[in-house]
């Protein structure tokens, strides 16, 4: 498939290709298919890219593994630090354990307890601050500024998005589609997927999906600069961004065609529909692409694809949304 000439970009197509060759295979070549019962209920042709059948139950392992592959020699001897709503911390814990590398994870006191438990089980030191993810991230940055530890920021380091970009590569290897609907949190997934798709299939629309209660990245896309919000309030904790990463906002230029918002009601309904009609357990942030099909009927006239990017639900959440 020929590469179309597009302006220079921070994310490297060559690096995405290399990532597909060096990332732990357990995270690669995830299933993608159309669930006919789900498509019938939605009234749309929707291909699902299922990123939950791996040890982390999320796509984050791709970016974390490629980051470590690219930076292990440069950062040798330094402790790793990250901030997370849960899935990014699990991914970093997984790749750091594999390399016997110390990791400190900062998270909010309100973070998903299942995700916190898994980080600790994989050897990470977990530090909880405030009831707000971005406040916990600020604590992590201050800690690194006063020590020799290195802060690995999801959405900031290009290699993280390049690792996620392997999903776009795999999507284009399947049947054709017109629009891909990608959950938008810190931005690595959307910009990585969008970078590859826009270079190889520029006619495909790349659309980010945010929750209405956490619209900072959507506002940033429309303004063309990072727009901070005072609060992020959504059940979709994995995309509950209040303070966007400026580098990720800049990376959206040339890779993203639009950003849409979805309501909490649509997210909850999407969780149930995906479970009932596709047999998949997916967390709120992972189903916002499906929620977008519910709330934006204009999408239903196109051949669609979406990434189901995480499935870490607690027992209480399963009882609330799936029973």
Residue pairs with C-beta under 8 A, 6 or more apart in sequence:
1 172
1 200
1 201
2 200
3 13
3 199
3 200
4 198
4 199
4 200
4 202
6 198
6 199
6 202
6 254
7 254
9 195
9 251
9 254
9 255
10 158
10 247
10 250
10 251
11 158
11 161
11 162
11 165
11 191
11 192
11 195
11 251
11 255
12 158
12 162
13 195
13 196
13 199
15 66
15 70
15 158
15 159
15 162
16 162
16 165
16 166
16 168
16 169
16 192
16 195
16 196
17 169
19 62
19 66
19 69
19 159
19 162
19 163
19 165
19 166
20 28
20 166
20 169
22 66
22 69
23 61
23 62
23 65
23 66
23 69
23 163
23 166
24 61
24 65
24 98
26 54
26 55
26 61
27 54
27 56
27 59
27 61
27 62
27 65
28 62
28 166
28 170
29 170
30 49
30 50
30 51
30 53
30 54
30 59
30 167
30 170
31 49
31 50
31 53
32 47
32 48
32 49
32 50
32 170
32 171
32 174
32 305
33 47
33 48
33 50
34 45
34 46
34 47
34 48
35 46
35 48
35 277
35 278
37 277
37 278
38 46
38 48
38 273
38 274
38 277
38 278
38 290
39 45
39 46
40 277
41 273
41 277
42 273
42 290
42 293
42 294
42 300
43 300
44 293
44 299
44 300
44 302
44 304
45 302
45 303
45 304
46 290
46 293
46 304
46 305
46 306
47 171
47 174
47 175
47 177
47 303
47 304
47 305
47 306
48 274
48 278
48 280
48 305
48 306
48 308
49 167
49 170
49 171
49 305
49 306
49 307
49 308
50 280
50 308
51 58
51 59
51 167
51 286
51 307
51 308
51 309
51 310
52 58
52 280
52 281
52 282
52 286
52 308
52 309
52 310
52 311
54 61
55 61
55 94
56 87
56 90
56 91
56 94
56 118
57 87
57 310
57 311
57 312
58 87
58 90
58 91
58 238
58 286
58 309
58 310
58 311
58 312
59 164
59 167
59 189
59 307
59 309
59 310
60 87
60 88
60 90
60 91
60 154
60 310
61 91
61 94
61 95
62 163
62 164
62 166
62 167
63 91
63 154
63 159
63 160
63 161
63 162
63 163
63 164
63 188
63 192
64 88
64 91
64 92
64 94
64 95
64 160
64 163
65 91
65 95
65 163
66 159
66 160
66 162
66 163
67 95
67 152
67 157
67 159
67 160
67 163
68 95
68 96
68 99
68 101
69 159
70 159
71 157
71 159
72 99
72 101
75 150
78 148
78 149
78 150
79 101
79 102
79 103
79 104
79 147
79 148
79 149
79 150
80 92
80 96
80 101
80 102
80 103
80 104
80 149
80 150
80 152
81 103
81 104
81 105
81 106
81 140
81 143
81 144
81 149
81 150
81 151
81 152
82 88
82 89
82 92
82 103
82 104
82 105
82 106
82 140
82 151
82 152
82 153
82 154
83 89
83 105
83 106
83 107
83 133
83 136
83 137
83 139
83 140
83 141
83 151
83 153
84 90
84 92
84 105
84 106
84 107
84 111
84 115
84 119
84 133
84 154
85 107
85 108
85 111
85 112
85 115
85 133
85 185
85 237
85 238
85 240
86 107
86 111
86 112
86 114
86 115
86 116
86 119
86 237
86 238
86 312
87 115
87 238
87 310
87 312
88 154
88 186
89 105
89 107
89 115
89 116
89 119
89 124
89 126
90 115
90 118
90 119
90 122
90 312
92 103
92 105
92 124
92 152
93 103
93 105
93 118
93 119
93 122
93 123
93 124
94 122
96 102
96 103
96 122
96 123
96 124
97 103
97 122
97 123
102 125
103 123
103 124
103 125
104 124
104 125
104 127
104 140
104 143
104 149
105 119
105 124
105 125
105 126
105 127
106 127
106 128
106 129
106 136
106 137
106 139
106 140
106 143
107 116
107 126
107 127
107 128
107 129
107 133
107 136
108 128
108 129
108 130
108 131
108 132
108 133
108 135
108 136
109 128
109 129
109 130
109 131
110 131
110 132
111 128
111 133
111 237
112 237
112 312
112 314
113 314
114 312
114 313
114 314
115 312
116 126
116 128
118 312
119 126
120 126
127 136
127 139
127 140
128 136
129 135
129 136
129 139
130 136
130 139
132 232
132 242
133 232
133 237
133 240
133 241
133 242
134 232
134 241
134 242
134 243
137 153
137 243
140 151
141 151
143 149
144 150
144 151
152 160
153 186
153 245
154 160
154 186
154 188
154 245
155 161
155 185
155 186
155 187
155 188
155 244
155 245
155 247
155 248
156 245
156 247
156 248
158 247
160 188
160 192
161 187
161 188
161 189
161 191
161 192
161 195
161 248
161 251
162 192
162 195
163 188
163 192
164 188
164 189
164 191
164 192
164 193
165 191
165 192
165 193
165 195
165 196
166 192
166 196
167 189
167 192
167 193
167 307
168 180
168 192
168 193
168 194
168 195
168 196
168 197
169 196
171 177
171 180
171 193
171 197
171 305
172 196
172 197
172 200
172 201
172 204
176 303
177 204
177 302
177 303
177 304
177 305
178 203
178 204
178 205
178 302
178 303
178 304
179 204
179 205
179 206
179 207
179 299
179 302
179 303
179 304
179 305
180 193
180 197
180 204
180 205
180 206
180 207
180 304
180 305
180 306
180 307
181 207
181 209
181 260
181 288
181 289
181 292
181 293
181 299
181 304
181 305
181 306
181 307
182 189
182 190
182 193
182 194
182 206
182 207
182 208
182 209
182 289
182 306
182 307
183 189
183 190
183 208
183 209
183 236
183 238
183 239
183 285
183 286
183 288
183 289
183 307
183 309
184 190
184 208
184 209
184 210
184 217
184 218
184 239
184 259
185 217
185 238
185 239
185 240
185 241
185 285
186 241
186 244
186 245
186 248
187 217
187 244
187 245
187 248
187 249
187 251
187 252
188 248
189 307
189 309
190 206
190 208
190 252
190 255
190 256
191 248
191 251
191 252
191 255
191 256
193 206
193 307
194 206
194 252
194 255
194 256
195 251
195 255
197 204
197 206
197 255
198 204
198 206
198 254
198 255
205 257
205 258
205 302
206 255
206 256
206 257
207 256
207 257
207 258
207 259
207 260
207 292
208 217
208 218
208 221
208 252
208 256
208 258
208 259
208 260
209 259
209 260
209 261
209 262
209 288
209 289
209 291
209 292
210 216
210 217
210 218
210 239
210 259
210 260
210 261
210 262
210 288
211 234
211 235
211 236
211 239
211 240
211 261
211 262
211 263
211 264
211 267
211 284
211 288
212 234
212 261
212 262
212 263
212 264
213 232
213 233
213 234
213 240
213 264
214 229
214 232
214 233
214 234
214 236
214 239
214 240
214 241
214 242
215 229
215 261
216 227
216 228
216 229
216 232
216 241
216 242
216 243
216 244
217 239
217 241
217 244
217 248
217 249
217 259
218 259
218 260
218 261
219 227
219 229
220 226
220 227
220 244
220 249
220 252
221 249
221 252
221 256
221 259
222 259
224 249
224 253
225 246
225 249
226 243
226 244
226 245
226 246
226 249
227 244
228 242
228 243
228 244
229 242
229 243
230 242
231 242
232 240
232 241
232 242
233 240
234 240
234 264
234 267
234 284
235 264
235 267
235 268
235 284
236 267
236 283
236 284
236 285
236 288
237 283
237 284
237 285
238 283
238 284
238 285
238 286
238 309
238 310
239 285
239 288
260 292
260 295
260 296
262 288
262 291
262 292
262 294
262 295
263 291
263 295
266 291
266 292
266 294
266 295
267 284
267 287
267 288
267 291
268 284
268 321
269 291
269 294
270 287
270 288
270 290
270 291
270 294
271 282
271 283
271 284
271 287
271 321
271 322
272 321
272 322
273 290
273 294
274 280
274 282
274 287
274 290
274 308
275 281
275 282
275 322
280 308
280 311
281 311
281 313
281 318
281 322
282 308
282 310
282 311
283 310
283 311
283 312
283 313
283 317
285 309
285 310
286 307
286 308
286 309
286 310
286 311
287 308
289 304
289 306
289 307
289 308
290 306
290 308
292 299
292 306
293 299
293 300
293 304
293 306
313 321
313 322
